[in-house]
Amino acid sequence: MLGDDLANTGCTLKHHGLSEDAHSENALLRSRIDEQLHLIMILKQRSDEATQTANSLNKRNSLLFAECKQARDDLAVHVRRCDMLQSRFNDLASNHQQMIEVSLLQQLLTRVLVLTCACSWCCYIF
């Protein structure tokens, strides 16, 4: 590839005055250049893939942060609702206890009244 570019630019070596060793060294150097070019292309491709993966992960991370914030907001709403329900339940329990006390007091007063009436009636007879 790069060797082809060199050939196209006129940087070719003349084959006639070179020894066989020079030709083999030239071929070896071109082979090394081609290998390095191939490795550079692989590294560039991996770099592009890593960049694309990082961008994708950053986007996903942003979405997850937004979902996490929404979940925290929803949780806060549910906690406030639970607190309100707990408060209402406590009010109902307190009201129920007061109703029991009033009922017991009413029963006691009714018995006292019945006893008072009975005593009054007994006193009236005697």
C-alpha positions, 0 to 999 in steps of 0.5 A: 500500500505505502509501497504503492504510494512510493512507486506512484510518486516516482520514488522507485529505485532503479533495478539495474544498478542494485545488487541482489542483497540491496533488492532483498533488503528493499523487499524486506523494508517494503514488507515491514512497512506494509506490516506496520501499515496493516497494524496501524489500520488495525489499531485505528479500527480498534480505536474507532470501535472503542470510541463508538463503544465509549459514546454508546456507554456514555449515552446509556449511562446518561439514561440510567442516571435519568431513570435513577433520578426518576426512581428517587423522585417516585420513591419520595412521593411514595414515602410521603404517601405512606407517611400520610396514610400512617398519620391517618391510620394513627388518627383513626386508631386514636378515634377508635380508642376514644369511641371505646372510652366513650362507650364504656363511660356511657355504659357506666353512666347508664348503670349508675342511672339505673341503680340510682333510679332503682334506689329512688324507687326502692326509697319511694316504696319504703 
